[in-house]
C-alpha cells in the first residue's frame, strides 16, 4: 500500500507539499486508517514505558507521535473546505465520527494522563526550558479540560457525545454549502443588475455559464448576511431578492434545513459541558481562553452594544431622510441600508467606494500591497513557484525567503469562489513548522472573490482588499511561529487571541507608501487620488454603528445559544423566537440592522471552531487597536518594528501565554480606549 497510496509515503516535493496531482479521493480513508493505527501504537509505546515519567520519555515522544495523521488530516481538510466535491463530502461524513473517536482515545487515555500529571506535579523540580515547561502545562490542562480525569462510564458517554457532534457539525456545513448554492440568484435581464460594474457583470455571466445558464446572470451568496452588491444595485426588488435568499439559508423546511441540526448541537454541547463539570458550553470554552469566563465576555459585549445601537439608530435616521426626499419614499428596510449608506457617504464625504475597484486590481494588490508591506516590515521576499501544484487549478504557490536568504516556507493563495468551496475567507496550514521534526511551514489563504470571464481583470472591492490583508496576517502568524514542538506551531494559540495578528496586518492597507504602491488605476496607472485617500480616512468611523451592531448581534447569539444549561437546551425551542429574544435582551433587535449571521448559517459556531468564541474578533481587536497605536508612535512601517513584532509575538506561536507575549511586546497590558475611538464609541 505505501507504494500505491501517495499519502502513505513522505512527499518528495519541496517543504513536504502534498502530491496533490496524484492524490485521489479513494486514497484518503485508507490513509486515515493507517494513520490512526500508527498513532495508537506510538502512544501505547509511551504508556508501556516502565520507568517513571520524564519529559524525555513522555513529552518528547508524544510530540513526535501522530505525524502521519497530522499530515494526512491537514492535506484532506484543506481540500474538504476549499474543493468539497460530492466524493470529498461523503468521505468527510464517514471520517467525522472516526476522527472524533480517535482523538478521544488519545486525549482521554488514563495512562497517558497519569504520566503527564506526574510530570506536571514535579514542574518546579525539573530543569526545563520555558517552552518545555509550558508544553507540560498545556498538555496537562488540555487533557484535563477534555475529560481525561473522568471515570470510565463518563468517558464512554463523552466519546459518544463527541462523535455525534462531529457528525452534526459536518452535516451543518454540508447543508449550508448546498443551500447556498441552491439559493444563488438567477437574473434574466442585465437591467435587474443595474449598478454593478462591468467586471461584476462579467463575473455574474461567468457564474451563469458555469451552471449551463448561458444568456443569464447568477449572483452567488456570501457567507455573511449582507452582500457586497447590495451597496450598488439600483433595483430595490433585486436587493430584496438577494437579502431574502441570504437570510433564508438553512431554514426553508427542505432537506438542507439546519434548524434541527443546530438544536441538537446545542443540546449535546450543553450535556457535554455538564458532564465535564461546567454550567454551560460557554463556561467550558472560555475557561481555557484568555477571557476566562462568559461573564467577562458578556461584560465586554454589553459595554459596546448600547452605544453601537445608538450610533446605528442615528445612521438609520440619516438614511431615512434621504429616502423621504425621493419622489416615492418608503420605510427603510434591511436590503436598503448598504445602498443608501453609499448615498450618505457620497453626500457627506463625496466618496463612492464602489467606484474604487479600478484602483484595486487583484494581482497588484497582492504583489505591491500585501507582499510589499511584509517585505518592508519583515524583510521577507516572495517568488512564485509555477512548478508546484496546489490542490486546485486556481491555487498559486509562492516560496518565501527571509532577509538573509534562508528559506521560510510556502504560501498558497486560492482567491476565487466556486460551488465546491465553503463561504467566507480563512487561513489554514498544510505543514507545521517544528525544530523537533525538522519541518518548515506551508500555509494557505482562501477567499471567495467572484472570478471574471477569461481575459478580464480581477478588480477587488475595498472590503475584499481588507480581507486579503487580514487573511495574510494569519498566514504570517503561521509562517513566522518558530518553535521546537509542533503542539505550539503556527496559529495554535487561544481562540480569542488568534484574530489579533490578522487584524493588525490590516493597518498597512492605508499606509501611505503601501497604498501608493498598489492602489493604481488599471487603465492609466494613476495612483488613487490624494483627495480620495483623505476622504477614506475621514470616513473610517462612518457606518460603524451598523458594522459594530451586526457583529455584536452575532457574537451575542453565539453566547446565548451556548450559555444554555442542560435543561434550557432541552426545552422546546423555536429558532427564530430564540434569536429575537436574545437580540432584544442586548438591545440589538433592530430589524433594519440584521445580525451578521443568523443561526442556521452561522458556520463559525455550528460547523467551525468558534463555538462560544465568536466574541474573539472584538476581544482581539482591543489588542489590535492598542498595537496600531504602538506602531504609529514608533514610526510605523520600519524593519525594527517588524522585527520586534515578529520576534516577541508572532514568532513565539503558542509556546508562551499570549497575554504574557503581548506584555513583552507592548511593555504593558492593552488598553480599550483605542478600540472605542476606532469604532466611534468613545463618547
N, C-alpha and C positions, 0 to 999 in steps of 0.2 A: 504493500500500500504506500509506503513512503516514496517509492519511485513513481507512483501514479498520481498521487494527490499533492498538488503544489503547496498546499497549506501545511503538509506534514514534514517538510524539509526546509532548512533555512533558505531564505531568499538570497540569491546571488547578486541582486541589484544593489546599487549604492544606498547606504543607510538602512538596508533591510526593507526597502519599499516592496510591498507585496507584489507578486507577479500577476497583477490583475488581468493581463492579456490572456493568461491561460487558466485562470480560476473560473470554474463553472459552478452554478448553484448546487449541483449534486455533490460537490466537494465539501460543502460546509458541515453538514451534520456528522459525517464520519470523522471529520477533523475535530469537531467538538467532543465527540465520544472518546477519541483517543486522548484529547487534552484533559478531559475530566478524569480519566483513569490515571494519567501521568501525575496530575496534581494531587490526587488522593494518595497515591503511593509515596509522593515526595513528603507530604505532611505526615503520613504514617511513619516514615523513616525518622522524622524528628521526634515524634512522641514515643517511639520504641527505644530511644537512647536511654541507657540505664543510669548514666551519671547524672548528677544534679544539674538543673538548668543553668546555662550561662548564656551570655549574649552571643558568643561564637557558636554554640551548639544548638541554639534555638532561633534567635532573631535573624542571623545571617542566612541559614538555610531556608528559613521562612520567606525571606526576601528573594532568594534565588528560585523558590518554587513557583509553579504556575506560569512559567514563562511562555510555554506553548499556548496555554489557554488565553493569556493576555493578548498574544499576537493574533490568534485566530479571532478572538472576540472583537478586537479593535478593527481588524480587517472587515469582518462581517457587518458590524453595526455602522461603520462608515457607509457601506453600501445600502443597508436597510433604511437609513434615514434619507439618503440622497438619491437612490435609484431603486425604489421599492416596487419592483415588478411583481406580478402575482406569484411567481415562483418564490421570490425572496420573502414576500409576506407570509406565505404558507410555512416556510422554514422558520420564520421568526415566531409564528404562533406555536409551532411544535417545540421550539427551543426555549420559550419563556419559562415554563414550569421546570424544565431540566436545569436551566441556569440557576434559577432560584433555589432548587433543591441542592445543587452542588455548593452554591455559596453558603447556604445554611450548614451544610456538612462540615465546612471549614470553620466558619465563624462561631458555630455552636459546639465545636469539639471540646469536650470537657478536659481531656488530657492536654491538649494544646493550651487551653486557657490556664490550667494549673501551672504549666511551665512559665507562661508569660507572667502570671500573677506572682509567682515565686520570685522571678527576677525583679518585678516591679516593687516588691516589698523590700528588696535589698538595694534599691537605686542609690541611696546615699553612701553605700559602702563600696560601690563599684567605680572603677576608673574608666569612665565612658566620656566620649566627646559630647558636646551639646547636641549634635544631630543624633547620635546613638541614644542618648538619654531620652530625647523627645520621641524617638521611634518606639521605645519601650512604653512610654506614657500613652502614645496614640494607639498602639495595638491593644493595650490593656483597656483603655477607655472604649474603643470601638467594639471590642468583643463583649465587654460588659453591657454596653448600650444595645448590642444586637441580641442579647439574651443568653449569653454563654453561661451565666450563673443560675439559670432556671433548672428546675428538676426535669426528669425525662418526659413526664406527661405534658408539662407545659411546653417543652421544646417540640414535642410532636405536634401540638396544636399550632405553635408558632410557625413551624415549617409548612403546615397545611395552609395557613393564612398567607404566608409569603408566596407560595406557589399560585394560589388563586389570584392574589393581587397582581402578580406578574402577568397572568393570562388576561386579566381585566384591563390593565393599562395598555397592553399590546392591542387588545380589541378596540379600546377607545381611540387609539391612534389610527388604526385601520379604518374604523368608521368615519373618523374626521377626514382622512385623506379622500375616501370615496365620496363623501357628501360634498366636500369642497370642489372636487372635480365635476360632480353631477350638477352643482348649482352655478357653475360658470355661466355668465350671462351671454346669450347669443343675440346679437343685434342684426336686423335685416337690412338696415339702411344706415349709411355713414352719417346722415344728418342727426341720428339719435346720439351720436358721439361728438357732436359739435363742441368745440372747446379743447379737444385733445390735439396734441402736436402731431406733425407728420410721422415722427418716429413712433409715437404711441399708437397711432392708427395702423402703422405698418406691423407693429407687434401684435395687435388685435387680429389683423388679417392673417398673419402667420399662424397664430394660435388656432384660428378657424380652419385654415388649410391643413394643419396637423391633425385635425379631427375629421377631415373629409368634408368640410363645410365651405367649399370654395364660393367666393362671392358674398360671404358673410363676415362678421366680426365677432370675436369671442373675447370677453374680458374675464380673466381668471381672478379668483378671490385671494386676498392676502390673509394671513393668519389672524391679525387683529380685526376688531370690529369695523373700523373705518377702512377706507380705500384711498390711495393717493389720487385717483381720478375724480373723487368727489369734489375736489377743490377746483376742477376745471370744467366739468360737464355743465353745459348751459341748460340742458333739458332736465327739468325737475323730475319728470317721470323716470328718466334713465337713472338719475341719482337715487330715487326711491327704490327702483328695482335692485340696484347694486347693494344698497344697505340692507334691504329686506332679505336678500339672499344670504348675505354675510351673517346676519343675526339669527337666521333660521337653521343654521348648520347643527346637526345632531339633535334636533328637536321636532322633526317633522312626522313622527309616528311611523316611519318606514324602517327598512332593515338596517339603516345606518343611525337610528336614533340612539343617542348616548345617555339618555336620562336614567334608565335602569342601571346601566353600567356604572355611571358615576355614583349613584346612590349606594350600590353595593361596595364600591371602592371606599366610600366614606364610612360605611358600617364596619367593614373589615379593618380599616385603619384604626378606627376607634377601639375595636376589640383588641387589636394587637397592642395598642398603647396601654390599655388596661392590664393586659397580660404582663407587660414589661414594667408595670408599676407607675404609670402616668395617668393623669386625669383626662388627657386628650392627645390626639396625634400632634397637635401644635406644641403641646408641652414636651412631648417626646422629641420632636425635631429640634426645637430651639434649645433644648438642654445641652446639645453638643454643637452649638453655633456661638458666634461672638455675642449675639443678643442675650442668650441665657434663659429667657423665659418669654411666653406670649405677652405677659404684662408689659415688658419693655417694648415689644413690637407695637402693641396696641397704643401705648402712650405716644409713640412717635407718629403713628398714623392719625390718631385723633388730633394731635397737636397741629398737623398740617392740613387736615381735612376741612376744618371750618374756614380758615382764610382762603383756601383754594376754592371752596364752593362759593364764597362771597365774590371772589375775583371772576369766577365763571359766570355768575349772575350779572355782574357789571358788563362783561364781554357780550353776554346774550342781549342785553338791553341795546347795546350799540348795533348789533346785527339786526335786531327787530326794527330799529329806527330806519335803517337802510331799506328793509323790506317794506315798511309802511310808506316810504316815499315813492315806491314804484306805482305804476298805473293800476296794477291789480295786487294789492297787498294781501298777505295771508299770515297766519301764525307760524313762526319759525319752527321747523321740526329738525330732527337729528340729521337727516340727509342734507339739510341746507347749511349746516354750520360751517363746514370747510369752504364751501363756495362763497358764502358771504363774508367769511373771515378774510378771504383774499381781497374782497372789495374794500373792507375796512383797512386792511394793510396797504392797499393802493391809495386810499384816501388819506390816511394818516402818515404813511411813510413813503408814498409814491413808489411802491415796491410790488412787483409781480413775480413771485417766486417761480411760478410755472414757466415764465419766460426765460429762466436762467439755464435751462437744460443745455442749450448750445455751448455753454461755457464748461459743462461737466461731462466731457467725453470720457467714457469709462477707462480706456487704456491710459489716457493722460492722467486721470485722477489716480490710477494705480501707480504708475511709474513716477510721475513728477509730484505727486501728492503724498500718498501713503508710504511708498518706498523711500522717497526723498526725506521725509520727516524722520524716518527711522535711521537713515544714513547720517543725517546731520546730527541727530541726538545721540546715537549709539555707535556710529562708525561702521555699521554692517552694510554689506553690498549684496545685490541680487543678480543672478544670472539664470535666464530661463533654460530649462533642460527639455527640449522637444524630443530628445531620445528616450525620455522616461514617460511611461504611460500611466495615467491615473485610472480610476475605476469607471470613467465615462468619457466619451469623446470631448465633452465640453470642458473637462478639467485641464488645468495648466500647472506644470510643476516648475518650481524655482529653487535653485540651490543658493544658500546664504552663507556668506563668509564674514568672519569678524574683521575688525580693522587691521589686525596683524596678519591677515591672510589665512588664518586657520578656519577650518570648516565649522559651521554651526549646526546646520540641519537643512531639511527640505520644507518648503511651503507649497501647499496645493490650493489653488483657487478654483471654486466651482460657482460661477457667477449667476447662471441663468435658471429661471424657473422651468419646471416640466411637471407633467402629471404624476410622475413617479417619485417626486421629491416632496417631503413634508414642508409645511409652510414655515415662514419666519427666516431667521438667519442664525447661524451658530458656528462655533469652532469645536473641533474635536481632534484628538491625537490618534495617529496610526502607530507610531513608535514612540516610546517614552525614553527620555534621557536617563542614564544611570551609570555612575562610575563603576559600581559593583558589576554590572553586566556589560560594560563597555559599549553602550549604545548612545546614539545621538538622535535628536527628536525629528519626527515628521508630523506636521500639523496641517489641518485642513480648515479653510473658511468656506462656508456655504452661504449664498444669498439667494434671493428669488426675484431677480431683475427680469422683466419681460424681454425675450430675445427678438430683435428686429429681423426683418427679412434679409436674406443673403445680400451682402453688399452695402447694407445700411449701417451707419454708425450706432453704437450703443450710447445713448445720452441719458445720464442719470439725473434724477431729481435731487434736490438738496438733502432730502431725508435719506435717499439711497447712498449719497456721499457719506453722510453721517454714519450710516450702518456699516459701510466698508471700513471706515476708520475705527469704529467701535470693535468690530469683529477682529480686526488686525491687532487691536490691543490685547485681546485674548490670545491671539497667535504669538505675540511677543512674549507673553507670560509663559506660554508653553515652550517656546524656543529658548528663553533665557534661563529658566529654572535649571540650576546646576547643582545636583545633589548626588549623594552616594547611593541612596536606597530608593528603589522605584516607587515605594509607597508614598514618597514625597514629590514625585516628578510632576512637572508641568503645572497644571491648574488644580492639582489635588490639595485644595485648601478649603476652609469653611465655605459653605454655600453663600453665606451672607457677606463674604469678602471677595468672592470670585469675580464679581462685576466691577470691582474697583479699578484694576488696571485698564480694562477696556474703556471705561468712562473717561479716565484720564487721557487716553490717546485721542479722544475727540477734540481736545483743546487745540490741536495743530491744524484743524480744518480752516480756521480763520487767521492763523498766524501769518503775518504779512508776507514773509518770503516764501512760505509754502503755498499760500493762496495764489500769489503772483506766478508761481511756477506751474500749477496745474489748472487753474481756472482761466483758460484761454479759449476764445471763440473757435468753434470747429471749422468755420469757413475763413475767417480773417486772421486768426491767431492773436487777435487783440486781447489784452488782459481784461478781466472783469473790471468795469469802470470803478474808479475810486469812490464816486458818489453812491454807487450801489453797495459797495462794501460798507460804507458809513451807514447806510440805511439798514443793512443786515445787522450791524452792531446795535443800532438804535432800537431795532425791533426784537432783540433777543428775548426780552421778557414778555413780548406780545403773545397773547393766547396761552399764557402759562396757566391761567385759571382752568381752562379746558384741559390742557395736557396733564396737569397735576391731578385734576379731579378724575379723569378717566383712568389714570394709572392707579390712584389710591382706591378707587372703587373696586378694581380687580384685586388689588392686594387685600382689601378688606373681605371680599368674597372668599378668597383663599383661606383667610383666618377664620371666617365664620363657619365654613364647612368643617374645617379641621380643629375647631375648638369644641365641637360637639362631644359630649360624653357618650358612653355606650348606649344608655337609654335614649338620649337625644337623637342619636344617629339611627336608632331602631324605630323611631316614630314614623308615621305615615307622612312623608314629606312631598309636597308639590314643589318641583324645582323652581318654577317661575315665582311662586309665592315666597319661597325661602329667599331668593335673590332680592325681591322687592323689600322684604322686611329687613334684611341685612343692610341694604343701601340706605334705607330710611333711618336705621339705627345710627349710622355715622353721618347722616345729613348729606349724602351724595346721591339722592334719589331724583335727580333732575332728568326728566325724560329726553331733554334736548342734548344732554351730555351722557350718552350711554357708556357703560363700563367698557374698558379696552378689550376685555374678554368676558363673554358670558360663560356660564359653567359648562355647557355642552360642547364648547370648542376651546376650552381653557386647557390647551395641551401642556403648558408649563407644569401644571399641578396634577393633572389626571393621567398624563402619559409620560411626562418628563420628570426631571429631578428636582422640581421646585415646590413640591407639596409642602404647605405651611411655610414656604420660603420665598414666595413671590415678593415679599417685602424687601428682599435682598437688594433690589435695584436702588431704592431710595435710601436704604441703610448704607449701602456702599457709596452713594452719592454724597453723603456727609464727608467721607474721607476724600472723595474725588474733588469736590469744590474746595476743600481746605488745601489739597495738594496743588491745584491750579494756582491758588494764591501764592504758594511757596515758589512755584516755577516763575511766576511773574515778578516776585520780589527778588529773585536770584538771576534774572537775565534771560529767562525763557529757554529758547532752543540752543543750548550750549552743551558741548560734549561733557563738561564737568558735571552738569546737572543730570544728563543722561546716565553717566557712569555711576553717579550716586544712587539714582532711582533703580538702575539695573542691579547694582551690587547689593544694596541694602534691602530691596523689596522684591523686585521681580526675580532676581537670581536665587533667592532662598527657597522658592517653591513653597512646599508645605512643611519644610524642615524646621520651622520656627513658629511660635504663636504669632498669628498675623498682626494682632494689635501691638505686640512687642516689636515686630519688624517695622510697623508704621512709626512707632515712637523712635526707633533707631534712625529711621529716615528723616522724620519731621522734627525731632527734638522735643516733641510733646504729643499729647492726645489731640485728636481732631476736634475742631470747634464747629458748631452748627450754623453760625451766622452766615458764612459764605454761601451755604445752600439756600438759606432763606432769602438772601438778596438775589441770587441767581433766578429763583422761581417767583420773584415778586411777592414774597410772603413776609418780608422783614417788618412791615408795618403792623 
